[in-house]
Amino acid sequence: MKLTFLGTGTSSGVPVMGCHCAVCDSQDPHDKRFRTAALLEGNGVRILIDAGPDIRMQLMPFPFSPLDAVLLTHVHYDHVGGLDDLRGFCKFGHLHIYADDITVQQLKLSMPYCFQEHLYPGVPLLKVHQIAPYQSFKVKDIDIMPIEVMHDKMPILGYRIGKLAYITDMKTIHDEALPYLEGVETLVVNALRFERPHHSHQLVDDAIRFSRQIGAYKTYLVHVTHEIGLHDEANARLPENVYFPYDGQSIEV
């Protein structure tokens, strides 16, 4: 299957509004980062992971064809703020949204017009599937295992799909989750910046230690800030088989 990094930036995106650092002023397209999201395609299935406020522009370059599932990691705006912009896909039928109970509850509060008995014409048609950590489900023939990680004190979801693990906004992970990551070959995981600890996000060294802990062969660091540095220079600081991907990059998983 093919995973495309639709966005690799943190909640502010890169460039950051009002900032004129070397990264934010860079003309290298690799230094332009939408909010973190990804598209998994292959074996007759298309799965979107998160739908932040940039999702309309992130999906515009792709063929307009059905999405089989939208997997949400958590309810923060930079991961769900673009759900309404997916309404165009409803010409193919309902959008199937998979999320934990906290996210489902909050979506009903933030997007009540999508959950009323009588829907206003044109609103997104959302079919929400409430999922829970360590209870696998299928999208067509693809098995998906939700895994709980901690975003500071907030439990959120990562996803294990075959030999791919996709985790964002993690600060810590409980030991009981680790067996579900055995055999992962490709890890996508958040790494906010190189220095200055953050209360709810890993730094680069944290992400590398986690990758080695689970034995991933290749690791891609996402949800990064402009403080990560220029793309090429930042990648030169990483060990073998660890990478900062760029927006629009595709990998085989």
N, C-alpha and C positions, 0 to 999 in steps of 0.2 A: 504494500500500500504506500501511498505518497502522502506525506505530511507537509503542508505549506504553512510557513510562519506568516500569518496575516499581519501581525504586529508583535513587536518585541520590547516595547517601551512600558514604563511604569505609568502610574495614574495621571501624571502631568503630560505624558508624551515627550517626544524630543523632536524639534527644539522646544524648550520651555518658553512660554510667553514672557517677554521682557528680559530674557537672558541673552547676553552677547559673548558667552564663553566660546572657546575654539570649536567645541562640538556643536553648539546651537547655531553658530555662524557658518559651519562647514557646508560646502557645496557638494560633498560626497553623498550620494543617495543612501549609502550604507549607514550614514549618521542620522537619517530621518526615521523616527520610530513612532508608529501608531501604538495605541494601547494594545496590550497583549491579547491575542486570539489566534486560533489555528484552524485549518481545514484539513480533514483527513479523508482521502478519496481512494477507492479501489475496491475490487471484488463486488462491484455493483452497488456500492454504498457511498454516500457523501455525508460526513458528520462535521458539524461546526462546533468548536469548543470555545464558548463564551461569545458574547455579542456586545462589546462596549460601544462607546459613543462614536467611534470611527468606522463602525462595521459597514456602513453604506459604501464608503470609498474603498474599503478593503476588499469588498466582494465585487466591485464594478469590473475589474479586469477579467473575471472568470465567466465562463459560459453560464447563461441563466437557465439553470436546471434545478430540479427539486433537491431540497435538503431532507435527508431521511431522519435526522435528529439534530437537536441543539443541546449540547451538554453544558450545563452551567456549573462553575466551580463554587461561586458564592454570589451574594446579592450586591456587593459593592458596585457603585455606579460605573466604574471603569471596566466592569465585566458584564453588566446587563443593560447599560444605558442606551444601547442601540436596538433593543428587541423590537421596538415599534418600527424601525426601518426595515425589518424583514418582512413587512406586510406584503410586499410584491410577490414573495414566494407562496403566498396563500392562494395564488391562482392555480397551484397544483394540489391544493387541499390544506388541511390543518397543519400547522407547524407543531412538531412533537418536541416538547421541552422537557428535559430531564434535570431534576434539581432536588436538593434535600428539603426537609420540612421547613427550615428557617427561610430558605430562599423562596419557596412556594408561598408561604404566608406573606412575606414582604412584597412579592410581586403583586399579590392581590390587593395590597394597600397602595402601592405606587402606580399600578396600572388597572384601576378598578373597572375602567371602561371595556377591558378585555374579558371580564368575568361576570358581566351582568347577564340576566336572563334574556333580555332583549338587546342585542348588540347593535350599536350604531353602524350603519353601512360603511364599509371600508376599513374597519378596525382590524388589526391582526387577529387571525383565528388561531388561538393557542390551545393545544391539547397538552395539559401538564401532567407529567408522570412523576409522582413523588418517589424518590429512591432513597436508599439508606446505605451507609458504609458497609462493605463486605457482603452485600447482597447483589449478586451479579444479575445482569439483565442482557437481553439481546436487542440489537438493532439489525433487522434482517438476520443474516447468519453470523454477525459479528458479536462475540461475547465481550461484555464490558464489565469491569469490576471497579466500583467506586471505593476509594481509599480515603480515610479521614486523616487530615493533617491539621495543624493548629496555626492559625493566623493571629498571633499573640494568644489571646484567650478564646478566640472564636473558632469553633470547628468548621472547616470547609472541606471540599472534596477535591481529590486528585483522581485520575483515571488510569487504570491498567487495561490496555488493549493489546492482546497478544504479547509481544516482547517489547512493547512501547509503554513507558509510564510518562504521563503528562501531569505535572504538578506546578502550581503557581501560588504565589502569596504565602508560602510556607515559612514559618519560623522554627517550628519543632514538629516532630512526629513521634507518636507513641510506639513503644517496642512491639506491641501486639500487631501493628500494621506492617512491620517489616517482612514477615513471611509472605505477604501478598505481593511483594516486590522481588521475590527470588526469581532469577532467570531473566530479569529485564536486561535487554541489550542496549536499547536506546532510551535515555532519560532526558526529558525536557523539564527544567526546574528553574525556579526563580533565583536570581542573584542580584540584589539591588545595586551594589557598588562594591569597590574594593575595600574602602575604609569607612569609619564612623558607624558603629553599631546602630541598628534600628530595632524598635520594640516589636515589630511584627513581621519583619522580612529577614531572610538570610542575606549574608554578604557572600562574596565570591568564594572565599576560603571555606565557609560553611557548606556551600553547595558542592564544592569539590570533595570535601570530607564525606558528605552524604552519598555522592556518586560512588566513591570508593567503598563505602560501607555496604552498599547493595550490589557492588560488582558490575556496574554498567560498563559496557564497552565504549559507547560514545555518549557524550553529555553536551546538551545545548542549553546555554544560560539565557533566560529571558526575563522580562519585567525589570529591565535595567533603566537607570537614570542617565542623564547627561554626564554625571560624575564618573561614569565608567570609562570615559575618554574616547578618543577617536577610534573608529571601528578597527582599523588595521593595527594600530598601536595596542589597543586593548587585547586583541587576539594574540598578539605576540607575547603577552604576559602570561598566557594560559599554558598549562601542561598539555602533553600529548593527548589527543582524542577528547579535548574539552574545547568548546567553541562558543563564541557569541554569534548567533545567526543574525541575518539581516532581514528586514521586511521583504516578503516576496520570495525568500529562499525556500526551495523544496528539497526534502530528503526522502529516501526510501526507508521504510520501516517494516 
